[in-house]
């Protein structure tokens, strides 16, 4: 049996909880300038496991991660939200879900994440 006690929480619920409880998070969750390139409608950070192709231009953008996975399946979103209050405001205004904005796996198939877990 698997239990997910906060599975019905939205992204906004989680950020409000983080703000209310003053939970410290790694800087990756907050906006900062970094080198990225555009692929499949998402910003990918330049890194060891994520390199642009010849036709993809590297630019500097202020971005943050709405979810954290490995660099092969998680994209960044343009954002100036550098603290929790700004993220709460940003998430409250967005109309695009976290997974829809940043999860490359979800663009491959509905079961792609589960397939990756099995691997």
TIVO-2410 file (N, C-alpha, C; in nm, 3 decimals):
# residues 119
REC num residu      c1      c2      c3 atome chaine
REC   1      X   0.085  -0.117   0.000     N      A
REC   1      X   0.000   0.000   0.000    CA      A
REC   1      X   0.090   0.124   0.000     C      A
REC   2      X   0.054   0.221  -0.082     N      A
REC   2      X   0.126   0.348  -0.087    CA      A
REC   2      X   0.032   0.458  -0.039     C      A
REC   3      X   0.084   0.547   0.042     N      A
REC   3      X   0.004   0.659   0.092    CA      A
REC   3      X   0.070   0.790   0.052     C      A
REC   4      X  -0.011   0.883   0.005     N      A
REC   4      X   0.037   1.015  -0.034    CA      A
REC   4      X  -0.045   1.119   0.040     C      A
REC   5      X  -0.002   1.156   0.162     N      A
REC   5      X  -0.086   1.244   0.245    CA      A
REC   5      X  -0.111   1.383   0.189     C      A
REC   6      X  -0.026   1.432   0.100     N      A
REC   6      X  -0.051   1.566   0.044    CA      A
REC   6      X  -0.076   1.559  -0.107     C      A
REC   7      X  -0.119   1.444  -0.156     N      A
REC   7      X  -0.137   1.428  -0.300    CA      A
REC   7      X  -0.246   1.518  -0.357     C      A
REC   8      X  -0.336   1.566  -0.276     N      A
REC   8      X  -0.441   1.655  -0.327    CA      A
REC   8      X  -0.401   1.802  -0.316     C      A
REC   9      X  -0.279   1.831  -0.269     N      A
REC   9      X  -0.232   1.969  -0.261    CA      A
REC   9      X  -0.193   2.017  -0.399     C      A
REC  10      X  -0.222   2.142  -0.426     N      A
REC  10      X  -0.178   2.203  -0.551    CA      A
REC  10      X  -0.038   2.261  -0.531     C      A
REC  11      X   0.023   2.301  -0.641     N      A
REC  11      X   0.153   2.367  -0.633    CA      A
REC  11      X   0.143   2.492  -0.545     C      A
REC  12      X   0.033   2.565  -0.558     N      A
REC  12      X   0.013   2.684  -0.476    CA      A
REC  12      X   0.000   2.649  -0.328     C      A
REC  13      X  -0.071   2.542  -0.296     N      A
REC  13      X  -0.083   2.497  -0.157    CA      A
REC  13      X   0.055   2.470  -0.097     C      A
REC  14      X   0.138   2.405  -0.172     N      A
REC  14      X   0.272   2.371  -0.124    CA      A
REC  14      X   0.355   2.496  -0.099     C      A
REC  15      X   0.352   2.590  -0.195     N      A
REC  15      X   0.430   2.713  -0.177    CA      A
REC  15      X   0.376   2.797  -0.061     C      A
REC  16      X   0.246   2.798  -0.042     N      A
REC  16      X   0.190   2.872   0.073    CA      A
REC  16      X   0.235   2.807   0.205     C      A
REC  17      X   0.240   2.675   0.207     N      A
REC  17      X   0.288   2.604   0.326    CA      A
REC  17      X   0.435   2.636   0.352     C      A
REC  18      X   0.517   2.633   0.247     N      A
REC  18      X   0.659   2.667   0.260    CA      A
REC  18      X   0.675   2.809   0.314     C      A
REC  19      X   0.594   2.901   0.262     N      A
REC  19      X   0.601   3.039   0.309    CA      A
REC  19      X   0.557   3.051   0.456     C      A
REC  20      X   0.444   2.988   0.487     N      A
REC  20      X   0.391   2.998   0.624    CA      A
REC  20      X   0.487   2.939   0.727     C      A
REC  21      X   0.549   2.826   0.693     N      A
REC  21      X   0.639   2.758   0.786    CA      A
REC  21      X   0.783   2.807   0.776     C      A
REC  22      X   0.808   2.900   0.685     N      A
REC  22      X   0.942   2.957   0.665    CA      A
REC  22      X   1.047   2.848   0.643     C      A
REC  23      X   1.017   2.758   0.552     N      A
REC  23      X   1.105   2.646   0.522    CA      A
REC  23      X   1.215   2.690   0.426     C      A
REC  24      X   1.339   2.663   0.462     N      A
REC  24      X   1.453   2.698   0.377    CA      A
REC  24      X   1.463   2.599   0.262     C      A
REC  25      X   1.485   2.651   0.142     N      A
REC  25      X   1.498   2.567   0.023    CA      A
REC  25      X   1.629   2.599  -0.048     C      A
REC  26      X   1.678   2.505  -0.128     N      A
REC  26      X   1.799   2.532  -0.207    CA      A
REC  26      X   1.773   2.645  -0.307     C      A
REC  27      X   1.876   2.720  -0.344     N      A
REC  27      X   1.861   2.833  -0.435    CA      A
REC  27      X   1.803   2.795  -0.572     C      A
REC  28      X   1.815   2.670  -0.610     N      A
REC  28      X   1.766   2.627  -0.740    CA      A
REC  28      X   1.618   2.659  -0.761     C      A
REC  29      X   1.541   2.659  -0.653     N      A
REC  29      X   1.397   2.685  -0.664    CA      A
REC  29      X   1.365   2.832  -0.689     C      A
REC  30      X   1.463   2.919  -0.668     N      A
REC  30      X   1.441   3.062  -0.685    CA      A
REC  30      X   1.507   3.111  -0.813     C      A
REC  31      X   1.454   3.218  -0.867     N      A
REC  31      X   1.503   3.271  -0.995    CA      A
REC  31      X   1.647   3.320  -0.984     C      A
REC  32      X   1.723   3.285  -1.086     N      A
REC  32      X   1.859   3.336  -1.099    CA      A
REC  32      X   1.899   3.329  -1.246     C      A
REC  33      X   1.996   3.405  -1.284     N      A
REC  33      X   2.039   3.409  -1.424    CA      A
REC  33      X   2.128   3.290  -1.453     C      A
REC  34      X   2.103   3.226  -1.567     N      A
REC  34      X   2.187   3.114  -1.607    CA      A
REC  34      X   2.183   3.097  -1.758     C      A
REC  35      X   2.275   3.020  -1.811     N      A
REC  35      X   2.278   2.990  -1.954    CA      A
REC  35      X   2.177   2.881  -1.982     C      A
REC  36      X   2.090   2.908  -2.080     N      A
REC  36      X   1.985   2.814  -2.119    CA      A
REC  36      X   1.973   2.812  -2.271     C      A
REC  37      X   1.904   2.711  -2.320     N      A
REC  37      X   1.870   2.704  -2.461    CA      A
REC  37      X   1.729   2.650  -2.472     C      A
REC  38      X   1.662   2.683  -2.582     N      A
REC  38      X   1.521   2.648  -2.601    CA      A
REC  38      X   1.512   2.515  -2.676     C      A
REC  39      X   1.433   2.422  -2.622     N      A
REC  39      X   1.407   2.295  -2.689    CA      A
REC  39      X   1.266   2.249  -2.652     C      A
REC  40      X   1.189   2.214  -2.753     N      A
REC  40      X   1.053   2.164  -2.731    CA      A
REC  40      X   0.969   2.259  -2.646     C      A
REC  41      X   0.990   2.389  -2.665     N      A
REC  41      X   0.910   2.488  -2.593    CA      A
REC  41      X   0.952   2.512  -2.450     C      A
REC  42      X   1.067   2.456  -2.408     N      A
REC  42      X   1.113   2.473  -2.271    CA      A
REC  42      X   1.256   2.527  -2.269     C      A
REC  43      X   1.292   2.593  -2.159     N      A
REC  43      X   1.429   2.636  -2.138    CA      A
REC  43      X   1.505   2.525  -2.067     C      A
REC  44      X   1.615   2.483  -2.129     N      A
REC  44      X   1.702   2.379  -2.072    CA      A
REC  44      X   1.831   2.445  -2.027     C      A
REC  45      X   1.876   2.414  -1.907     N      A
REC  45      X   2.001   2.470  -1.857    CA      A
REC  45      X   2.119   2.397  -1.923     C      A
REC  46      X   2.221   2.474  -1.957     N      A
REC  46      X   2.343   2.414  -2.011    CA      A
REC  46      X   2.415   2.347  -1.895     C      A
REC  47      X   2.448   2.222  -1.911     N      A
REC  47      X   2.515   2.149  -1.805    CA      A
REC  47      X   2.576   2.020  -1.857     C      A
REC  48      X   2.630   1.946  -1.766     N      A
REC  48      X   2.699   1.821  -1.801    CA      A
REC  48      X   2.610   1.726  -1.881     C      A
REC  49      X   2.482   1.717  -1.846     N      A
REC  49      X   2.392   1.623  -1.911    CA      A
REC  49      X   2.295   1.688  -2.008     C      A
REC  50      X   2.309   1.816  -2.028     N      A
REC  50      X   2.216   1.889  -2.113    CA      A
REC  50      X   2.294   1.990  -2.197     C      A
REC  51      X   2.321   1.954  -2.319     N      A
REC  51      X   2.398   2.039  -2.409    CA      A
REC  51      X   2.313   2.078  -2.530     C      A
REC  52      X   2.328   2.202  -2.577     N      A
REC  52      X   2.250   2.243  -2.694    CA      A
REC  52      X   2.299   2.172  -2.820     C      A
REC  53      X   2.207   2.154  -2.911     N      A
REC  53      X   2.242   2.102  -3.043    CA      A
REC  53      X   2.296   2.216  -3.127     C      A
REC  54      X   2.347   2.185  -3.243     N      A
REC  54      X   2.407   2.287  -3.330    CA      A
REC  54      X   2.310   2.399  -3.365     C      A
REC  55      X   2.181   2.367  -3.376     N      A
REC  55      X   2.082   2.467  -3.417    CA      A
REC  55      X   2.016   2.538  -3.297     C      A
REC  56      X   2.062   2.513  -3.175     N      A
REC  56      X   2.004   2.573  -3.055    CA      A
REC  56      X   2.099   2.678  -2.997     C      A
REC  57      X   2.050   2.799  -2.985     N      A
REC  57      X   2.131   2.911  -2.937    CA      A
REC  57      X   2.129   2.919  -2.785     C      A
REC  58      X   2.246   2.935  -2.725     N      A
REC  58      X   2.258   2.953  -2.581    CA      A
REC  58      X   2.242   3.101  -2.549     C      A
REC  59      X   2.153   3.131  -2.453     N      A
REC  59      X   2.129   3.269  -2.409    CA      A
REC  59      X   2.129   3.272  -2.256     C      A
REC  60      X   2.141   3.391  -2.201     N      A
REC  60      X   2.132   3.407  -2.055    CA      A
REC  60      X   1.991   3.459  -2.023     C      A
REC  61      X   1.922   3.389  -1.935     N      A
REC  61      X   1.788   3.426  -1.893    CA      A
REC  61      X   1.777   3.411  -1.741     C      A
REC  62      X   1.687   3.486  -1.683     N      A
REC  62      X   1.656   3.468  -1.542    CA      A
REC  62      X   1.544   3.366  -1.535     C      A
REC  63      X   1.573   3.253  -1.474     N      A
REC  63      X   1.481   3.139  -1.471    CA      A
REC  63      X   1.477   3.079  -1.332     C      A
REC  64      X   1.377   2.996  -1.311     N      A
REC  64      X   1.370   2.913  -1.191    CA      A
REC  64      X   1.306   2.780  -1.230     C      A
REC  65      X   1.316   2.685  -1.139     N      A
REC  65      X   1.257   2.553  -1.162    CA      A
REC  65      X   1.132   2.538  -1.080     C      A
REC  66      X   1.023   2.502  -1.144     N      A
REC  66      X   0.897   2.479  -1.073    CA      A
REC  66      X   0.894   2.340  -1.014     C      A
REC  67      X   0.975   2.252  -1.066     N      A
REC  67      X   0.990   2.117  -1.013    CA      A
REC  67      X   1.135   2.079  -1.034     C      A
REC  68      X   1.183   1.989  -0.955     N      A
REC  68      X   1.323   1.949  -0.970    CA      A
REC  68      X   1.329   1.801  -1.000     C      A
REC  69      X   1.386   1.770  -1.114     N      A
REC  69      X   1.413   1.633  -1.154    CA      A
REC  69      X   1.555   1.634  -1.206     C      A
REC  70      X   1.589   1.538  -1.287     N      A
REC  70      X   1.724   1.546  -1.343    CA      A
REC  70      X   1.722   1.634  -1.468     C      A
REC  71      X   1.840   1.677  -1.510     N      A
REC  71      X   1.851   1.772  -1.620    CA      A
REC  71      X   1.800   1.716  -1.753     C      A
REC  72      X   1.782   1.586  -1.762     N      A
REC  72      X   1.735   1.528  -1.887    CA      A
REC  72      X   1.584   1.534  -1.901     C      A
REC  73      X   1.512   1.573  -1.794     N      A
REC  73      X   1.365   1.574  -1.805    CA      A
REC  73      X   1.299   1.696  -1.743     C      A
REC  74      X   1.377   1.793  -1.696     N      A
REC  74      X   1.318   1.909  -1.629    CA      A
REC  74      X   1.365   2.038  -1.694     C      A
REC  75      X   1.271   2.122  -1.730     N      A
REC  75      X   1.304   2.251  -1.787    CA      A
REC  75      X   1.280   2.363  -1.687     C      A
REC  76      X   1.334   2.479  -1.717     N      A
REC  76      X   1.317   2.597  -1.633    CA      A
REC  76      X   1.210   2.687  -1.694     C      A
REC  77      X   1.159   2.779  -1.614     N      A
REC  77      X   1.065   2.879  -1.663    CA      A
REC  77      X   1.123   3.017  -1.638     C      A
REC  78      X   1.096   3.110  -1.730     N      A
REC  78      X   1.142   3.247  -1.707    CA      A
REC  78      X   1.067   3.303  -1.587     C      A
REC  79      X   1.142   3.365  -1.497     N      A
REC  79      X   1.083   3.413  -1.373    CA      A
REC  79      X   1.178   3.510  -1.306     C      A
REC  80      X   1.121   3.608  -1.236     N      A
REC  80      X   1.198   3.700  -1.152    CA      A
REC  80      X   1.174   3.669  -1.004     C      A
REC  81      X   1.102   3.560  -0.975     N      A
REC  81      X   1.064   3.528  -0.837    CA      A
REC  81      X   1.186   3.476  -0.759     C      A
REC  82      X   1.245   3.566  -0.681     N      A
REC  82      X   1.368   3.533  -0.609    CA      A
REC  82      X   1.346   3.501  -0.462     C      A
REC  83      X   1.219   3.499  -0.418     N      A
REC  83      X   1.190   3.459  -0.280    CA      A
REC  83      X   1.053   3.390  -0.278     C      A
REC  84      X   1.022   3.330  -0.166     N      A
REC  84      X   0.899   3.250  -0.157    CA      A
REC  84      X   0.773   3.332  -0.181     C      A
REC  85      X   0.766   3.452  -0.128     N      A
REC  85      X   0.647   3.536  -0.147    CA      A
REC  85      X   0.625   3.566  -0.295     C      A
REC  86      X   0.732   3.592  -0.368     N      A
REC  86      X   0.720   3.619  -0.511    CA      A
REC  86      X   0.676   3.494  -0.587     C      A
REC  87      X   0.721   3.378  -0.543     N      A
REC  87      X   0.678   3.253  -0.608    CA      A
REC  87      X   0.530   3.229  -0.582     C      A
REC  88      X   0.485   3.251  -0.459     N      A
REC  88      X   0.342   3.236  -0.427    CA      A
REC  88      X   0.260   3.325  -0.520     C      A
REC  89      X   0.301   3.449  -0.536     N      A
REC  89      X   0.230   3.542  -0.624    CA      A
REC  89      X   0.232   3.493  -0.769     C      A
REC  90      X   0.348   3.449  -0.815     N      A
REC  90      X   0.362   3.401  -0.952    CA      A
REC  90      X   0.275   3.278  -0.979     C      A
REC  91      X   0.280   3.182  -0.889     N      A
REC  91      X   0.202   3.059  -0.906    CA      A
REC  91      X   0.052   3.088  -0.900     C      A
REC  92      X   0.012   3.181  -0.816     N      A
REC  92      X  -0.130   3.217  -0.805    CA      A
REC  92      X  -0.183   3.277  -0.936     C      A
REC  93      X  -0.094   3.339  -1.013     N      A
REC  93      X  -0.136   3.404  -1.138    CA      A
REC  93      X  -0.124   3.315  -1.261     C      A
REC  94      X  -0.048   3.206  -1.254     N      A
REC  94      X  -0.023   3.126  -1.373    CA      A
REC  94      X  -0.143   3.040  -1.412     C      A
REC  95      X  -0.153   3.013  -1.539     N      A
REC  95      X  -0.260   2.925  -1.589    CA      A
REC  95      X  -0.203   2.795  -1.644     C      A
REC  96      X  -0.073   2.777  -1.637     N      A
REC  96      X  -0.007   2.657  -1.687    CA      A
REC  96      X   0.043   2.575  -1.569     C      A
REC  97      X   0.008   2.446  -1.567     N      A
REC  97      X   0.049   2.362  -1.456    CA      A
REC  97      X   0.200   2.342  -1.454     C      A
REC  98      X   0.248   2.307  -1.336     N      A
REC  98      X   0.391   2.280  -1.317    CA      A
REC  98      X   0.440   2.174  -1.415     C      A
REC  99      X   0.370   2.064  -1.423     N      A
REC  99      X   0.413   1.955  -1.511    CA      A
REC  99      X   0.402   1.996  -1.657     C      A
REC 100      X   0.300   2.070  -1.693     N      A
REC 100      X   0.285   2.113  -1.831    CA      A
REC 100      X   0.391   2.210  -1.876     C      A
REC 101      X   0.447   2.283  -1.781     N      A
REC 101      X   0.548   2.383  -1.815    CA      A
REC 101      X   0.688   2.327  -1.822     C      A
REC 102      X   0.717   2.222  -1.745     N      A
REC 102      X   0.858   2.186  -1.728    CA      A
REC 102      X   0.893   2.039  -1.741     C      A
REC 103      X   0.799   1.951  -1.756     N      A
REC 103      X   0.830   1.808  -1.758    CA      A
REC 103      X   0.835   1.755  -1.900     C      A
REC 104      X   0.955   1.731  -1.949     N      A
REC 104      X   0.972   1.678  -2.083    CA      A
REC 104      X   0.910   1.540  -2.097     C      A
REC 105      X   0.917   1.461  -1.992     N      A
REC 105      X   0.859   1.327  -1.996    CA      A
REC 105      X   0.711   1.331  -2.033     C      A
REC 106      X   0.639   1.429  -1.982     N      A
REC 106      X   0.496   1.438  -2.007    CA      A
REC 106      X   0.466   1.466  -2.154     C      A
REC 107      X   0.564   1.512  -2.227     N      A
REC 107      X   0.545   1.539  -2.369    CA      A
REC 107      X   0.572   1.415  -2.453     C      A
REC 108      X   0.634   1.313  -2.391     N      A
REC 108      X   0.664   1.189  -2.462    CA      A
REC 108      X   0.543   1.095  -2.456     C      A
REC 109      X   0.495   1.070  -2.334     N      A
REC 109      X   0.377   0.986  -2.315    CA      A
REC 109      X   0.323   1.007  -2.175     C      A
REC 110      X   0.200   0.964  -2.152     N      A
REC 110      X   0.140   0.980  -2.020    CA      A
REC 110      X   0.209   0.894  -1.915     C      A
REC 111      X   0.272   0.785  -1.958     N      A
REC 111      X   0.337   0.694  -1.864    CA      A
REC 111      X   0.489   0.710  -1.860     C      A
REC 112      X   0.542   0.814  -1.922     N      A
REC 112      X   0.687   0.828  -1.932    CA      A
REC 112      X   0.756   0.835  -1.796     C      A
REC 113      X   0.700   0.905  -1.700     N      A
REC 113      X   0.763   0.913  -1.568    CA      A
REC 113      X   0.766   0.777  -1.501     C      A
REC 114      X   0.657   0.704  -1.510     N      A
REC 114      X   0.656   0.571  -1.451    CA      A
REC 114      X   0.756   0.479  -1.520     C      A
REC 115      X   0.769   0.493  -1.650     N      A
REC 115      X   0.867   0.412  -1.724    CA      A
REC 115      X   1.009   0.444  -1.678     C      A
REC 116      X   1.037   0.572  -1.655     N      A
REC 116      X   1.170   0.613  -1.607    CA      A
REC 116      X   1.196   0.556  -1.467     C      A
REC 117      X   1.095   0.554  -1.382     N      A
REC 117      X   1.112   0.498  -1.248    CA      A
REC 117      X   1.147   0.349  -1.254     C      A
REC 118      X   1.083   0.277  -1.345     N      A
REC 118      X   1.112   0.133  -1.360    CA      A
REC 118      X   1.255   0.112  -1.405     C      A
REC 119      X   1.302   0.198  -1.497     N      A
REC 119      X   1.440   0.186  -1.546    CA      A
REC 119      X   1.538   0.212  -1.434     C      A
***
